Amino acid sequence: DINNSNIGTQQDKLAFAESICDLIDRIGVQLTGCCKDNVENSQLMMFECYDLALKYFSHPNFKVNEQCAEFLFTFWSLIKRKNDRMRNKTNNNQNNNSNSTMSEREQIIFNKTVELISSNLCHPQDYDIEDPDEAEADFDDYRKLKLDKVINAMTSCYPEHMLNLIGNHFSQTCQMISNNQNDRKNNDIPWQNIESDLHLIYKICEGFGPRNIDELIRNNPKFANLFEYSLKANICTKHPHPKILLKYLTIIHRYNVYFENHPEYISQVLQLFVMCIQQNNNNGINNTLRAQSAYTLQKLVSSLYRLHSNKVNQVLLQYMDMLIQSLGSCLQSYIQQKQSITNFDGNNNQNNRNNNQSVQFD
């Protein structure tokens, strides 16, 4: 009796939910195939199946909601295919209006799906960033192999709507951080939520491609505003969590053309890179942060120089000595770590040889 909460262990209930979700996923994928073949009533049944899948996609355990991710991906890929056909038909009829219009039902489930993705992207409370094990690796794979696929499909399907949703949500997050900067309540926003927003922004940029994103950042205020929200809120100074920093550094590089018209923010991001490079703790996550910061900083400076902007170059020259010193300290730290590991291994090998030589057999 699945309605009786007193029957079955928690593990049994989790396994049951996974099985049901997997069944819904398989049925949903089959229905998308039926829609491609124009089977009667298949589209209606596919939408009903999607509504059911969303109920399990909201499950708090990612082991459950990952089971229906393939159907969600296939669903929006099918919608994208339908939109492309409509667009091609419109172009053939010499109508310049090539924008895809969402149906009311599509918009409702699109909004709900993005809301759930934003929640599901959040790292679990017990996620150990300093000593990740198999559980952390499973969640990372879930984000990369499951959620990112769905995000890419939805972005390619309705990019403008995705941008509006994420932009509105992220602007509210940044506003909350800005409002709380003087009363020490900014910690009320969990780092997982901020990192989730940043990940969605990163994926949207990735979905448009490097060439298109540069053009959009220059000409589309919505794209530029996304980045400016974070700069004005100074989110990384107020929430210097390693996961937030790692994600934000990659976004900074993707937005390198933004500084062409806003060189006043360059000093802020350069100082952020220096702060990350000069991390003192030598645990795993900080070593990764230090190395990734140094690598991304070199790419960013190279991209900024290619803008051929006198204002940008003037700011870079002001910070050149500081950047060189920071990169040098990062390299020195790396060499020292490698030397320590080599010495440790050498000492262990010598001790093993001494122990072997001291063993005597009668």
Protein Blocks (a to p, Z undefined) as FASTA:
>chain_A
ZZlmkgocfklmmmmmmmmmmmmmmmmmmmmmmmmnopghklmmmmmmmmmmmmmmmpmb
lklmmmmmmmmmmmmmmmmmmmmmmmmmmmmnopablcdcddfklmmmmmmmmmmmmmmm
pccfklcfklccfklmmmmmmmmmmmmmmmmmmmmmmmmlmmmmmmmmmmmmmmmmmmmm
mnopmmmpcfklmmmmmmmmmmmmmmnojklmmmmmmmmmklmmmmmmmmmnommlmmmc
fklmmmmmmmmmmmmmmmmmmmmlmmmmmmmmmmmmmpmblcfklmmmmmmmmmmmmmmm
mmmmmnopaklmmmmmmmmmmmmmmmmmmmmmmmmmmmmmmmmmmmmmmmmmmmmmmpcc
ZZ
